[in-house]
């Protein structure tokens, strides 16, 4: 009984390893912000349409059915957005995907008050954009974009 169980487990393990080898390895998609347009919002929110340029560096198309974005500024969530847009990014190609995002005015006010209370100098702003393209077949394609924006002509703001 033990031998047949062990033989069955070995067969399943060999099959799983073979299946993993067959699955295609993909390079991550490259994402940049192409444009930002203003959208109408409610009283305590700011809405914007973020246009992403998504490049597929692979020899196979990337299909997507929905997208999620989260923008962090200085380590805190600043804006989020979702879109049920669907499409295909052809092999070695690029496309523009539009995602409406919402910024809570209360988050902005709380973050700004925190700067003044802490006396934190504001010369540049670090950001991180995380997102995922939801795929119809094999799950999601995740991406992340980090950077910083210098404030031109900014003098450090310090609380007194």
Secondary structure, DSSP 8 states (H G I E B T S, - for coil): -HHHHHHHHHHHHHHHHHHHHHS------EEEEEEEEEE---TTEEEEEEEEEEEE-SSS-EEEEEEEEEEEETTEEEEEEEEEEEEEE-TTEEEEEEEEEEEEHHHHHHHHHHHHHHT---SEEEEEEEEEEE-SSS-EEEEEEEEEEE-TT-------
